[in-house]
Amino acid sequence: MDAKNLREFYRTSLGRLARRHLSAAIRQRWKNVSGLAIAGSGFASPFLGPFRTEAKRLACLMPARQGALVWPSTGQCHTVLVGETQWPLPDNSIDRLLAVHCLEQAERAGPLLREMWRVLRPDGRILIVVPNRRGLWSRIDATPFGYGLPFSRRQLEMQLTDALFTPDEWGEALYFPPLNNRLLLRVAPTLERFGTSMSIGVSGVILVEAHKEVMAPIPAGRKVAASQAKLTTADTTGTAGASRR
């Protein structure tokens, strides 16, 4: 699914509803981003709008496999067309990284996560949204979450651990069925509240916020004491040793 298809989906009634619920879940985790450098990976532009007036720097990284669209439609353009694992960003330059319609459509998730690790600051946070393998949204091709490789929580946790990320908080969203039916769309908020309170594990997407694992260096000037081997003389007089005549 390319960027134009994704844009058209979020203009439908179902897409606008999904955007509203996902935006609320994202905002709940990132309440204060004032003065921070924020980047979105994949097709994150529908969810970056609220941060435009708060972030110190903002970038919307769109992979070449999906294509790129100018975002926002007015003012300074924040869109950057990037290679999947080659981002034009310095090391340790991003405070918050949001990945939506990204990991499940990547050619290889491991190298992409390592590129995310590279650009994230040591105290930065990453928030990943992926289709739930057990949910309805990943089974219907008419939605963006029906494309690519859906994840279980265990699979996503293993991918993050291999890329030196530690998950801190898990969440779920989109419990209502992905159907453009007026009645279902009307009761969707009720279904969303019920699913969130029950945590029944069949949500449309999984959300996970994680931090970057950094190995602590040895402080400058600190010496590490070398252990010295202690030599002892073998006992040759006992029964266990060899005796000399």
N, C-alpha and C positions, 0 to 999 in steps of 0.2 A: 504494500500500500504506500503510494507516494504522498508527497506533501499536499498536493491538490486534493486528493481523496480525503486525507485527514481534515483539511480545512472545510471541505463540504460536509463531512459528517458532523462537525461541531456547529454547523449552521442549522442542522435539523432539530426538531423538538427533542428527540432522544439525546442528541449530542449536547444540546444546551443544558439538559437536566444532568447528564453525566459530568459535564464541566462544572456545574454548580456544586455538586456533591464532592467531587475530587478537589476542587479549589478550597472548600471548607476543611477537608481533611488535611491538606497541605498547610493551610494557614494556621490550623490548630497547633501544628508542630513548629512552624516558623513565625512566631508572633511578632518578634522584633528583629528586623534585619537592617535597621538604620545604619548607614555608613559602611555596609559590607559589600564585598564583590560577589555577585551572584551569576551563575551560568546555568543554562538549561541545555540538556542534551537530548537528541531525538526530535520529537515534535512537542516541545514544552511551551511554545508561545501562548496557547490558550490559558496557561496557568501562571505566566510571569507578569501579566499586566498589573496586578496589585502592588508589585515590588518596584515599579518604574520610578515612583516618586520617593522611594526610601533608600534604594541601593546606591552605593557610591559608584559602582560600575555594574553593567548588566550586559550579558552576551547570550544570544540564542544560537547554539551550535547545531546546525542541521547537517546530518550526514549526506554524503554525495549519493548514496544508494537511494535515498528518499527524494532528494532534490531540495531546493531551498525556495522560500517565499519571503518577500520583503515584509519585515515586521519591526515596528508597528506601521500602520498605513500612513500615519502622519508623523512629522518630527524626525529626529535622528534615527537612522536604521541600526538595529542591534543584531541583525542576522549575519551569521558567518557560515559559509559553506566549508565543511571540513571533511578530511578523510576520517574514516571510522576510528582509527587508532593514531592519527597524526593531527593533534590540535595545535593551532598557532598560539599557544599560551605558555608562559614561563612556568617553571616548577614552583610549587607552593604559592600559587597566585589567586586561588579561589577560596572564599569562605563558605559558600553554600552552593551545592551542585544538585540540581533536580533532573532526574532521568525519567522521561515518560515516552512511551512508544519508541523505546531505545534498545534495551537489553534483549528483549524477545525477538527483535528483528535484526540483531547483529549477526554478522557472518561468524564471528567467534566471540563469545562473551568474555572469556578470560583476558585476552589482550586489551579489550575495551575497558574492562574494570581496572586494569593496571595503568592505563592512560588516565583514567579518572583519579587514581591514587596519586599519580605524578603531579597533577595540577592542583590538587587539594592541599590547603594549608595543614600543618600539623594539628591545629585545633579546629579544623573545618569539619563540616557535616555534609553527608550525602543522603539524599532521599530518593529512593527508587520505587517506581510504580510499575508492576508487571501483571499480566493476566494470570488469574488463578487457574491452575490446572483442573481443579474440581468445580469451577464455576460455570455458569451458562454462557457467559460472554465469550469465553475462549472457544466455544463450540459452534458459534454462529459467525459465518464469514461476512455478514453484512455490517459488522462493527469492526473498528480498528483493532480491538483486542482479540479478534478471531484470526488474526494473521500472525505468523511467526511461531515461536516456541513458548508455550505457556509454562509456568513454573509451579512447583510445589514449594512450600516453605522450606522443607529440608534441602531441596536442590538449590534454592537461592542462598540459603545459609552457607552451603558448601562452596559455592562460587565466591561469595564475599570473603570467606575465611582464606581461600586459596590466594585471593588478591590482597591479603593483609588488611581487611576491613573487619571491624567487630560490630555486629548488629546491637543496637541499643533499645530500639522500640519497634514493635510490630503492630500492624493495623490492617484493616480490611475496609473495602467500600464497594458500592454498586451491588446491592443485594436484590434490587428489582430486576425483572427480566428485560433483556435488550430488545424490546418490541415497540414499534411506533404505533401503539394502540392508545387512543385517547383515554380510555378508562384506566388502563394500566399506568399510564403516565400520571394520571390524577392521584392514584393511590401510591405512587412510587415513594414519596417522602415517608409515608407510614411504614412501608416495607423496609425502607432504609433504617429507620429508627428501631424497628423490631429486630432486624438482622444484626445491627450493631450491638444492641443490648444483650442478645442471646449468644453472639459470637459462634454461629453454627458452622463456620468453615466453608461455606459455599458462595462466598462473595465473588463478584466479577473480577476484582483486582486485589493484589496483596501490596501493602506499603511497608517499607522497612527503612528506618533511619539508622545510619551507621557512622562510626568515626574511623579515622585513619590510624592504623597501628604504626608507630615510629619507634625504632630501636634507640635506646638512650645511649649517647656517646660517652666515653670516659672524659671527665672534665680535664681541661688543659692544666698541665703541671702536676697532675696526680700520677704517682708512680705505683705500679703494680708489683708487689713483692714477689720475687721468684722463689719458688720452693726449692730447697737444697736436699739432695739425696743424702740419706744417712747410711754410711757403710758400717756393717758389723762383721766381726770375725766369726766364721763358721765354727761351730762346736764339733771338733774332731775326736773328742774323747768319749762321747756318749755312745750308747748302743746304736743310735740312728745314724751316726756318722762313720766314716771310714777311719780306722786307726792306723797310725804309722808305727813301724817297728824300727 
